[in-house]
Amino acid sequence: MVKPQAQLGPFSPVSPVPSPSPFFGENAPPPLIVLDPAHGGTDTGAHSSNGINESDIVLEYARLMRVALEAEGLRVILTREGDENPSFDERAALANAPRRAIFVSLHVSTTGTPGTARAYSLPAPPALPSFPVPALNLPPPVAQPNPHPGLRDWNHAQEPYLDLSRRLAELVQIQLSQRFRGSPDTPTAVAIRQLRTIAAPAIAVEVSCVSVPNRGQLEDMSSPLAQAVAKAVVDFLSASAGASPGASQ
């Protein structure tokens, strides 16, 4: 289940991440595809009355998706290989460590039309007002030196990649709508906690839903889901050659 970003105060990164460099370029090696089966361990995620756990289903999805992506010649890792539950920061670190990566977080919803699927990317942060707010009567801000030049706080790691993430989500949603009748034609921007700390193109894919009568209905979606994401990633890499974070089409 995709959980929107909770407003619980400032985020404390484990360590800074590098400022972005051009993601694509001539002779650039293929990016590492990081598949993130959500939840795990004692966190089962969405759970149905007939015993379907989101954490189990998304792990199956990730394993088959890895096969489909590797068949396209891409390098793939999973944020978890079994029933462990890495932290948000540990999952993000796998995507932030290589120079180039693509991050796909996998979820199953508690509600929604069974047999449909949606892609999400992170929305742009709200624009700051360009005028003072007299009621607050605050002093002007004081510029603070950056203690880590060339480094970026994990809390803002996704911001330079928002356009690339949106493009990837659009391509994934096209494939999902073709394979799963009733799925939307366009992706949605949602403030998902896991995506904001990823310094790479990052999306979430959510399937509906754990309330189906039997687990087989979700398992039957595994192969078309894997093929949809693999095709979209290949199309994304082909279409985005020469692009850089923040560039627009």
Secondary structure by P-SEA (a helix, b strand, c coil): cccccccccbbbbccccccccccccccccccbbbbbcccccccccccccccccaaaaaaaaaaaaaaaaaaabbbbbbcccccccccaaaaaaaaaacccbbbbbbbccccccccbbbbbbbccccccccccccccccccbbbbccccccccccccccccaaaaaaaaaaaaaaaaaaccccccccccccccccccccccccbbbbccccccccaaaaaaaaaaaaaaaaaaaaaaaaaaccccccccc
